[in-house]
Amino acid sequence: MQIPNADYLERTGSKNLGARLWRLPPASANTLHRHLCAEEFYFVLEGTGRMRVGTQTLTVPRYGGVLVGPDQLRQVFNDTREDVLWLIIGAPEELELLPTAATRPDLSKIYPVDPTQLPDELEGVQWPPSTSSHSS
């Protein structure tokens, strides 16, 4: 049985800690982002993880982990042929800490560049995949 993506923060109601399972299929990535105050711990449960932290590209073996500090750009991606299952542990969203959070948060603090930007290893991949349907 495959474990789907899940956000356990919502299920527990925790205000200080979150845990997510992310299954990344081949040729996919999450958003390039950073956090203002929170550290995140990325742990590979299945497959071989690939991620960029700042200007470094890392390969994380199964049962290996990486701690990413606040204000560091990070993005997990999958340029392998197998699914990769990540356990990501960190703090909840920090939108309340952003300037003008009461009205419209300045998301450029978390997404300083295009969040859909893919790492060089996924050049030519369209992510997220197009949702347009083709009729015959």
Long-range contacts (C-beta under 8 A, 24 or more apart in sequence): 2-83, 3-45, 3-85, 9-92, 14-92, 15-92, 16-91, 16-92, 17-89, 17-90, 17-91, 17-92, 18-89, 18-90, 18-91, 18-92, 19-87, 19-88, 19-89, 20-86, 20-87, 20-88, 20-89, 21-45, 21-85, 21-86, 21-87, 21-88, 22-76, 22-85, 22-86, 22-88, 23-83, 23-84, 23-85, 23-86, 24-76, 24-77, 24-78, 24-83, 24-84, 24-85, 24-86, 25-78, 25-83, 26-78, 26-79, 26-80, 26-81, 26-82, 26-83, 27-78, 27-79, 27-122, 27-125, 27-127, 28-77, 28-78, 28-122, 28-125, 28-127, 28-128, 29-75, 29-76, 29-77, 29-78, 29-118, 29-119, 29-122, 29-127, 30-75, 30-76, 30-77, 31-75, 31-111, 31-115, 31-116, 32-73, 32-74, 32-75, 32-111, 32-113, 32-114, 32-115, 32-116, 32-117, 33-73, 33-74, 33-75, 33-110, 33-111, 33-115, 34-70, 34-71, 34-72, 34-73, 34-74, 34-110, 34-112, 35-70, 35-71, 35-90, 35-91, 35-94, 35-110, 36-70, 36-71, 36-94, 36-97, 36-98, 36-109, 36-110, 37-70, 37-91, 37-94, 37-97, 38-70, 38-90, 38-91, 38-94, 39-67, 39-68, 39-69, 39-70, 39-90, 39-91, 40-67, 40-68, 40-74, 40-88, 40-89, 40-90, 40-91, 41-65, 41-66, 41-67, 41-68, 41-88, 41-89, 41-90, 42-66, 42-67, 42-68, 42-74, 42-76, 42-86, 42-87, 42-88, 43-86, 43-87, 43-88, 43-89, 44-84, 44-85, 44-86, 44-87, 45-85, 45-86, 45-87, 46-82, 46-83, 46-84, 46-85, 47-78, 47-80, 47-82, 47-83, 47-84, 47-85, 48-80, 48-82, 48-84, 49-76, 49-84, 49-86, 50-76, 50-77, 50-78, 50-79, 50-80, 50-84, 50-119, 50-121, 51-75, 51-76, 51-77, 52-77, 52-119, 57-119, 57-121, 73-112, 73-113, 75-119, 77-118, 77-119, 77-121, 77-122, 79-119, 79-121, 79-122
